[in-house]
Amino acid sequence: MDQSQHLLVLANRLEYTFENIELLNEALTHRSVSSNNNERFEFLGDSILNFVIADVLFQQRPDLREGDLSRLRASLVNGETLAEIARDMNLGDCINLGAGELKSGGFRRASILADTVESILGAVYCDSDFDTCRALILRLFESRLSNLPDLDSLKDPKTRLQELLQSRRLSVPFYEVVGVSGKAHAQVFKVRCSIEEIDCVTQAEGGSRRKAEQHAAEAAYEQVKNKLNV
């Protein structure tokens, strides 16, 4: 299948036909190809996407506070989700990449796929109007907006652990780094999480102190639930 056929397939999946096809070509052009690339469209598309999803969540969940709305939006508007949407459209087949990126498999790279989705949204907005772009976003996110994740699952492990302990009037956990290994550019941190009142101690590793603490908290959360029969 040649490029023009790929673009036709893409247009069908977007359910949108560009008046100015050059806008789509620019939206599909990675910076490795030319200085005339999709980064400006990416900036625009990212802003529109965040607003549209924020607006939908605001209307759909009047019961939620700002922090919960932000967590929900972040669970929908992120590189992983956008890359999944791109893969569903076989977007990698349409992206214009420089020789180096092509050779290294850039058409499969999640960051490039995600950025290109945002670029397309920016291009659609420029080619039409806000309402048309909003309708496209709602189509792309329809199933995800209909099946929003549980809020507790969106909280980071340290927050979930602390809230569980506080709900049982227990003291907050204590985290300490018990080891650091590896070279400076690729260090591995080992962290211990301790909750003395209920004799709970876990250890975990991560590429940063924060990651290690989160992994240790996740393990501690499960232990605490078992100890307290939650």
N, C-alpha and C positions, 0 to 999 in steps of 0.2 A: 504494500500500500504506500503510495507516494504522499508527499506533504499535503497536497491539496485535498486528497481523500481523508487524511487524518483530520484536517481542519473542518471538513464537512461533518465527520463523525462527532467532532467536538461541538460544533454548532448545534447538532441534534440533541446532544446530551445537555447542553446549556439551555436548550429551547429558546435560543436567541440568535438572530442573524444580524451581523454588523452592517451598518450603513457604510461606514468607512473601514474597510478591511485592513487598512494600514495600522489602525489603532490596535487591532488584534495581533498583527504581526509584531508590533512593538512590545505588546504585553507578553509575548512569548519569547522575546529575545533576551537572553541572559547577558550580564555584563561581560562575560568572557568572550563575547562576539564583537561587541561594538560599544562605543560611548553612548550611542543612541539605543539605550536598553530599557528594561522594564522597571527600573528602580523607582522612578517617579510615580508610575502607576501603582506600584506596590505600596508606597507611602499613602496614596489616596485611598486605595482599596482597603487597607488595614484600618484606616480611620472610619470609613463608611461601615465596614463589617462590625467593628466594635460598637458603633452607635446603634445599628439596626438590632443586633443581638441584645444589647442593653435595653433598648426600648421594648422589645418583645418580652423580655424577662420582667421588666418593670410592670408591664400591663398584665402579664400572665400570672405573676406571683405577688399580689399586693400585700401578702402576709409577711414577706421577707424584709429584713433590714439590709442596709448597704453592704455589710461584710458578706452576708450570704449571697446576695445578688452578684457581688464581685467574684466570689468563688465559683458560682454557677457559670458566669460568663467565661471565666478562665478555663473551665472544664470543656467549654464548647469552642472558644476561639484560642486555639494553640496550634503549634507546629504539627503535632501528631494528628490532630483531627483534620487539619487542612490537607496534610499529606494523604490521609485516607480518602478524602473527597477527590483529590487529584488522581489517585490510583483508580478510583471507581470510574473516572472519565478517561482513563488511559492517557492522562495529560502528558506523561513523559515522552510519548511518541511525537508530540507536537512542539516541544520546546526547542528553540534554536540555541545550541551550545557551541562554544569554541572547541577546538580540537582537543585541548587538554582536558576539559570537563567531559567531553564525549568519551575519551579514552579511559578516564577514571570512573565512568559510570554515573555521571552527574544527573542523567535523566531518571535515575532511581533514588537520588539523594533526597531525603525527607525535607530538608531545609529549602532546596531548590523548588521542589514540588509545591510546598506550602506558599513560598513567596510568589510563585506564578499564579496560584489561585487568587491571591490578593491583587496581583497585577491585572488579571482579567476583570475582576470586579471594578477596579479603577477605570479600566478601558471601557467597560459597559456603561458606567456612569457618564463618561465623557462622550460616548457615542449616542446616548439617549437622555435619560434623566434619572433623578433620585428614585422615583417610584418603580421604574423598570429594574433598576439595580437592586432595590429592596426586595422586589418579587423574586428575583433570581436567588438572592441570599436565602430567602424563606424556602425556596424549592430545594436548595442544596442542603439546608439544615432541617428539613421537615421532620425526618424520623428522629433526629436527636432532640429537637425541641418538644416532640411528643413524648419522649421517654427521658425526661431529665433525671440525672443521677441523684441518689440519696445524699442529702447535705452532709451527714456525718462522714460519709466515705470521702468527701472532698477536703475535710480538715486534715492538716498534716499530723502525722502520728504523735508528735510531742503535744500538740493541742488536745487531741483526743484522750491521750493518757492523763494529762493534767485535769481535764474536765471530769473524767471518770473518778479520779482520786478526790477531787474537790466535792463531787456529789456524795461521796462517802465520808466526808470530813477527814480525809487523810492528807498528810503533808505532801508537798510537791516532790518529784523525783530529783535525785542529785546525779549530775552527769560529770564524768571525769575522763580525760584522755589517758589511757593506760599504755599506749604505744604508738609510735609513728615509724613506718618503714618505707623503703623505696627511695628513688632518687628525687631531687627537689622538684622536678617537673611532673612527677607521677607518684606522689606520696600516697600512702594508705594509712588512714587513721583508725586506731582501735579505741572504742569508747565503751565505758561501763556505765550502766544506768542502775541506780540503787534506790530502793524504797524500803527503808529500814523497818517501818512499822509492821509490814506484812512479809518481811524476809524475802524480798524479791530482788534478784540481781540478774541482769542480762548484759551481754557483750556483743558488739557488732563492729563491722569494719565498713569504711566508705572512702571515697576519693577526696572527701573533705571532712572537716570536723562536723559540719552541719549534717551531711549525709549519714555519717556514722551515728550521730545522735538520733537521727530519725529512725534508722534501722534498729537501734537498741530500744528506742521507745516503742516501736511496733511490736517487738518481741515481748517487752514488758507489759504492754496493753493486753496481749493474749494471756499472759501469766496472771495478771491481776483479775481479769474476767473469770478465769478458772478458780482462783483462790476465793473470790467473793461470790462465786456462783451467779454471775451476772448473765 
